[in-house]
Amino acid sequence: MSPAGYYKWLKQLPSTRHKENSSLLKFLKHISDQEHCIPGYRKLWEAAVAHGFDCSKGRVQRLLQSVGYRSKSGKRRYTSRAKKEGTIKSSNLLRRQFNVDAANTVWVSDITQVRCKDGWQYLCVVLDLYSRKVVGWVTSRINNAELVIKTLRKAWSARKP
């Protein structure tokens, strides 16, 4: 490169694209500072478009990468149910003895959370350990004792042991 070309390059004014990028980047940093967790480029792009910037997701992503921006997900919170005072813990009556000699002597139950189109559903199933067949099942939007009671009643009416 010639010295004249270098000095000409130094004196040139920033392009309109460069000005747009710097104002967009300033806006993106401002938005990310306001959030409690560090949002990703998609959420920042949505905010920029809502604010009136004409930009693509790729442009936002490139700008953020150029300044070393790293998004961070919020910490996953695990909820545990607090043990209520006065609750009784049931003993393990089965003691891992899964081989049974007669039908309808031992039933086992389990509840599974299933994602559906309209949200989460809880599936409660009662199995007969002798035949390994489903005796009764019920689904509900709420995981509570009523779900288990309905399932046991349905199993009881189906088999009548």
N, C-alpha and C positions, 0 to 999 in steps of 0.2 A: 504494500500500500504506500502510496506517495505521501509525503508530509502535508501537501496541500489538501489531499483528500481526507486525511485524518482530522485536520483542523476544521475543515468544512463540516465533517460529521459531528465534531464537538459543538459547533455553533448552531446546529439545526434545532428547531423547535420541536417539542413532542407532538406526535401525530394525534389526530382526534381519537383514534382507536386507543392509543396509549392513555390519553386523558380519561376516556370512558372506563378503561380497565382500572385505572387508579381510583376513580370515584366509586366504581363497583366494589373494588376490594376494600376500600374504606368502609363502605356500607356493610359488607359481609362481616368484617371484623367487629363493627358496632353491634350487629345483630347477635353474633356469637358471644359477645361479652354480656349481653342481656340475659341469655339463657342460663338455666341452672346446670345443665349438662352441655357438652360441646356438640352441637348438631352436625349432621352430615351435609354433604353438598346438595342433596335433594331438597331438604327442608330450607336450606339457605337460598337455593334457586327459587323455590316457591315464594319466599319472602321478598326476594329481589323483583320478581315478576309482579307481585302484588303491589310493590312500591313504585313500579313504573319503569324498571330497567328492561331493555330489550336485549335479552341474552339467552343462551342455551345452557342446558345442564353441563355439557362438555366444557363450555367456556368457564363456568363457575368452578368446575372441578380443576381445570388447568390453572386458574388463578390461585386457587387455594393450595394446590401442590407446589406452585412456584415459591410460595412463602413458607412452605413446610407445615401447613395446617394439617392437624390430625384430629378426626372426630373421635368422640368417646361416648360409648353407650352408658346409660344410667345403670347404677348398681342394681342387680336383680335382688329383690327382697323376697325372702322366704318367710311365709307366715306360719306360725305354729299355734295351735290351739292351746290356750292356757288351761291348765288342769283346774277344774272347778273344785272348790272345797266340798267335801262330802260325797264325791263320786267314788264309785267302787270299781276297781279294776277286776275284770273277770279272769278266772284262772284258765289255763289251757287244758281243756277237757280232752281234746283229741290226742295230744302228746305225739304227734306225727305218726299215728297209727292209721294209715290211709286204706288198709285192706279190711273190708267189712264182710261179714258172713251172710247178711240178709239185706234185702231191699228195705228202704224206708226206715232204717235204724239210725243212720247218720246222714244228716244233710249239712252241707257247707255253703257259705255265702260269700260273695265278694261284690265290691262296688268299683266300677271303672268310669273314668271321665272320658267322654267322647265329644270331639268337636263336630258340630253339624253346621248346616247353612245358617240356621237361625240362632246360633250360639252354642254354648256348652250344654251337654246333656249328661246325666248320671245314669248309668245302667247298673241295676242291682240284679244279680243272678243267684238262684239257689240250685245247687247240684246234689243229686243223690250219689253218695260215694260208692255204693255197690254197683249201680248200673252206669255211673259216670255220665248220666244224662241230665239235661236241664229240666228241673221240676217246675220252675216258675221264674219269670223275669218281669221287671217293670222299669220304665225310664221316667225321669223327672228332671226338671230344670234345677231343683234344689236338692242338695245332699243332706238329708236329715233322717231322723228316726222313722218318720212317716213313710219314707221310701222303703225302708227295710220291712216295716210292718205290712205294707201293701204287698210286697213280694212274698213274704211268708204266708199271708192269707191266700194269695193266688196259688202258691205251691200246695198249701193244705187242701184247698178246694179241688185241685187237679188230682191229687193222689189219695187223699183221705186215708192216712195211715192208721 
